Amino acid sequence: MKEFKGRIVAPGTVTAKAVVSRGGLNTLASFQGALQFGDKTATCGDQNNPDLYNKPMAGMALCLPQTIGSTTGGLVLYAACAMERQPACMLFSKPIDSLAAAGSILASVWLPEVKMPVIDSLGDEFLEYVKDGMTVTIQEDGTVCVDAD
């Protein structure tokens, strides 16, 4: 097991299996099917992200460097939470962008029954270490533990 320390953007604790993107996540393209067409597993629809395309994101520890794309990113994350199609958590190797931060913070405040902890600034080593299927645990202090099982 390896530990990484990041900054808490949206608080919470969770344990989930990792799904990893080495490139940026286009939030709208990735969650469009879940939001428009009722895909409860939130299968990634972004054909330009070969790491995540066609993989379920709901209930997973989504590990990524950053989000990319349109200004709808924050609203998309909030809507995914409101529809309970959100990742178990989002873990950013880089500092989170303002749009993704806004969506995740608003969801944590306006939807207290729905949890999606978000930690950023975990560093490049985090994204180099974590692989699909590894168990990820977020502790209350923002420590992220990655276990290869």
C-alpha positions, 0 to 999 in steps of 0.5 A, spaced: 500 500 500 502 507 498 499 513 501 498 520 497 497 526 501 492 531 497 488 537 498 481 536 500 476 539 495 469 536 497 470 532 504 468 525 505 471 518 506 470 512 501 473 506 499 472 504 491 476 501 485 480 505 481 479 507 474 484 511 471 485 516 466 492 519 464 489 524 460 484 530 461 477 528 462 472 531 458 466 532 463 460 533 458 462 528 453 464 523 458 457 523 462 452 525 457 449 518 456 448 518 464 445 524 464 441 524 457 439 517 456 439 514 463 445 510 463 446 508 471 453 506 470 455 512 467 459 509 462 464 514 459 462 516 452 468 520 450 471 517 444 477 521 445 479 518 452 482 511 450 483 510 458 476 511 460 472 510 453 466 505 455 468 504 462 463 505 467 465 511 472 459 511 477 461 508 484 468 508 481 474 512 484 476 516 478 483 518 478 485 523 473 490 529 472 485 534 470 478 535 467 478 539 460 472 541 455 466 546 456 464 551 461 458 546 463 463 541 467 461 543 474 454 543 472 455 536 469 458 533 475 453 536 480 447 533 475 451 526 475 451 527 483 443 529 483 442 523 479 446 518 483 451 517 477 457 520 480 464 516 481 465 514 488 470 520 488 475 524 484 482 524 485 486 529 481 494 529 480 494 536 479 490 542 482 483 542 480 480 547 475 475 552 478 469 549 474 470 541 476 471 544 483 464 548 483 460 542 481 463 538 486 463 543 492 456 545 490 454 537 490 457 536 497 453 542 500 446 542 496 446 534 496 448 532 503 445 525 502 450 524 496 457 523 497 463 524 492 469 526 495 474 530 491 482 530 493 486 534 488 494 536 488 496 528 489 502 529 484 504 526 478 507 520 482 500 518 484 497 517 477 504 513 475 502 508 481 495 507 481 492 502 476 485 500 474 482 495 479 486 497 485 483 499 491 483 506 493 481 509 500 480 516 502 481 518 509 478 524 513 484 528 512 485 527 505 490 522 505 489 517 499 491 510 500 492 505 494 492 498 495 494 493 489 490 488 493 
